[in-house]
Amino acid sequence: MQRKKLPPEVVENALDEAYTERDEEGLIDRAVDKRVRLKGKPSTREETKKLFDYLMRRGFSYDLVLRKVRQLSKEAETEGNS
């Protein structure tokens, strides 16, 4: 939106409204699910880094991205040990 030369107040209000309507947790879950459907669960360090970078580029907070990527890695480890 900033590239479109919109005033900062308009950008901020739009983002606030978007996050009010949908919680960030739900949005990141949808993004992770979509990425896993397309690329599969990350099984290497490089794939995990790519997922992390993908989520960061989508604008999610660092702490939330880190938590979700770690959670997915633990799930993959658990499935691999079964």
Secondary structure by P-SEA (a helix, b strand, c coil): cccccccaaaaaaaaaaaaaaccaaaaaaaaaaaaaaaccccccaaaaaaaaaaaaaacccaaaaaaaaaaaaaaaaaaaac
